[in-house]
Amino acid sequence: MIGDGLQYGALCGDRGILFAVGYLAGNIYFEVSDDDGESPAEFIDGTTRKQISAGDAEQPGIEILGSGEIVVSLVNEGTLEHHTSSNFGESWSEIG
């Protein structure tokens, strides 16, 4: 299942694709599934999970914008951060 092993997970769906974010061992990770969450899809590098950032053990938020851009909000060392990906989670940039 998508998100297996992640804590404080959040899900969001768009156009038949399911996106998951969650906490694991001091970091926030992202996964994507194109089979209704049965399994995570592989990224270009062959992995199924991408690290977005270090983060606190709190639930992150995820939203898909109309442009297809993915935005994840998380808490890192007590500070709210926002990260974005415009390539379906292959890479992430902090905004603001």
C-alpha positions as a Markdown table, in Angstrom:
| # | Residue | x | y | z |
|---|---|---|---|---|
| 1 | Met | 0.0 | 0.0 | 0.0 |
| 2 | Ile | 1.0 | 3.6 | -0.6 |
| 3 | Gly | 2.4 | 5.2 | 2.5 |
| 4 | Asp | 3.3 | 1.9 | 4.3 |
| 5 | Gly | 5.8 | 2.7 | 7.0 |
| 6 | Leu | 5.1 | 6.4 | 7.1 |
| 7 | Gln | 3.6 | 8.1 | 10.2 |
| 8 | Tyr | 1.2 | 11.0 | 10.4 |
| 9 | Gly | 0.2 | 10.5 | 6.7 |
| 10 | Ala | -1.9 | 12.6 | 4.5 |
| 11 | Leu | -3.4 | 11.7 | 1.1 |
| 12 | Cys | -4.6 | 13.7 | -1.9 |
| 13 | Gly | -5.9 | 12.5 | -5.2 |
| 14 | Asp | -6.0 | 14.1 | -8.6 |
| 15 | Arg | -6.9 | 12.7 | -12.1 |
| 16 | Gly | -6.8 | 9.1 | -11.0 |
| 17 | Ile | -3.4 | 9.5 | -9.2 |
| 18 | Leu | -3.0 | 9.2 | -5.4 |
| 19 | Phe | -0.4 | 11.2 | -3.6 |
| 20 | Ala | 0.8 | 10.5 | 0.0 |
| 21 | Val | 3.1 | 12.4 | 2.4 |
| 22 | Gly | 4.2 | 11.3 | 5.8 |
| 23 | Tyr | 6.8 | 11.3 | 8.5 |
| 24 | Leu | 9.6 | 8.8 | 9.0 |
| 25 | Ala | 12.7 | 9.1 | 11.2 |
| 26 | Gly | 13.0 | 12.9 | 11.2 |
| 27 | Asn | 12.1 | 13.4 | 7.6 |
| 28 | Ile | 8.9 | 14.0 | 5.5 |
| 29 | Tyr | 8.5 | 11.7 | 2.5 |
| 30 | Phe | 6.4 | 11.7 | -0.6 |
| 31 | Glu | 4.9 | 8.7 | -2.6 |
| 32 | Val | 2.6 | 8.5 | -5.6 |
| 33 | Ser | 0.4 | 5.7 | -6.8 |
| 34 | Asp | -1.4 | 5.2 | -10.1 |
| 35 | Asp | -3.3 | 2.0 | -9.0 |
| 36 | Asp | -5.6 | 3.4 | -6.4 |
| 37 | Gly | -3.0 | 3.2 | -3.6 |
| 38 | Glu | -2.3 | -0.5 | -3.9 |
| 39 | Ser | 1.4 | 0.1 | -4.5 |
| 40 | Pro | 3.7 | 3.1 | -4.8 |
| 41 | Ala | 4.9 | 3.9 | -8.4 |
| 42 | Glu | 8.6 | 4.2 | -9.2 |
| 43 | Phe | 10.2 | 7.5 | -9.9 |
| 44 | Ile | 12.7 | 8.0 | -12.7 |
| 45 | Asp | 15.6 | 6.8 | -10.5 |
| 46 | Gly | 13.8 | 3.6 | -9.6 |
| 47 | Thr | 12.9 | 4.6 | -6.0 |
| 48 | Thr | 9.3 | 4.6 | -4.7 |
| 49 | Arg | 9.8 | 7.3 | -2.0 |
| 50 | Lys | 11.2 | 10.8 | -2.2 |
| 51 | Gln | 12.4 | 12.9 | 0.8 |
| 52 | Ile | 11.0 | 16.3 | 0.8 |
| 53 | Ser | 12.7 | 17.8 | 3.8 |
| 54 | Ala | 13.6 | 17.2 | 7.4 |
| 55 | Gly | 10.5 | 17.6 | 9.5 |
| 56 | Asp | 8.9 | 17.2 | 12.9 |
| 57 | Ala | 6.7 | 14.3 | 13.9 |
| 58 | Glu | 3.5 | 16.1 | 12.9 |
| 59 | Gln | 1.1 | 15.5 | 10.1 |
| 60 | Pro | 2.1 | 17.3 | 6.9 |
| 61 | Gly | -0.5 | 18.7 | 4.5 |
| 62 | Ile | -0.7 | 18.1 | 0.7 |
| 63 | Glu | -2.6 | 19.9 | -2.1 |
| 64 | Ile | -2.6 | 19.6 | -5.8 |
| 65 | Leu | -3.0 | 22.9 | -7.6 |
| 66 | Gly | -4.9 | 23.3 | -10.8 |
| 67 | Ser | -1.6 | 23.7 | -12.6 |
| 68 | Gly | -0.6 | 20.2 | -11.5 |
| 69 | Glu | 2.0 | 21.5 | -9.0 |
| 70 | Ile | 2.1 | 19.7 | -5.7 |
| 71 | Val | 2.4 | 21.7 | -2.5 |
| 72 | Val | 3.3 | 20.2 | 0.8 |
| 73 | Ser | 3.2 | 22.0 | 4.1 |
| 74 | Leu | 5.2 | 20.7 | 7.1 |
| 75 | Val | 6.7 | 21.7 | 10.4 |
| 76 | Asn | 10.5 | 21.6 | 10.7 |
| 77 | Glu | 12.1 | 22.5 | 14.0 |
| 78 | Gly | 8.8 | 24.2 | 15.0 |
| 79 | Thr | 8.6 | 26.4 | 11.9 |
| 80 | Leu | 5.9 | 26.0 | 9.2 |
| 81 | Glu | 7.5 | 25.4 | 5.7 |
| 82 | His | 5.9 | 25.0 | 2.3 |
| 83 | His | 7.6 | 22.8 | -0.4 |
| 84 | Thr | 6.6 | 22.5 | -4.0 |
| 85 | Ser | 7.2 | 20.1 | -6.9 |
| 86 | Ser | 6.3 | 20.7 | -10.5 |
| 87 | Asn | 7.5 | 17.3 | -11.7 |
| 88 | Phe | 5.2 | 14.9 | -9.9 |
| 89 | Gly | 7.5 | 14.7 | -6.8 |
| 90 | Glu | 10.8 | 13.9 | -8.5 |
| 91 | Ser | 12.3 | 17.0 | -6.9 |
| 92 | Trp | 11.2 | 19.5 | -4.3 |
| 93 | Ser | 11.9 | 23.2 | -3.5 |
| 94 | Glu | 11.1 | 25.2 | -0.4 |
| 95 | Ile | 9.0 | 28.2 | -1.1 |
| 96 | Gly | 9.1 | 31.4 | 0.9 |
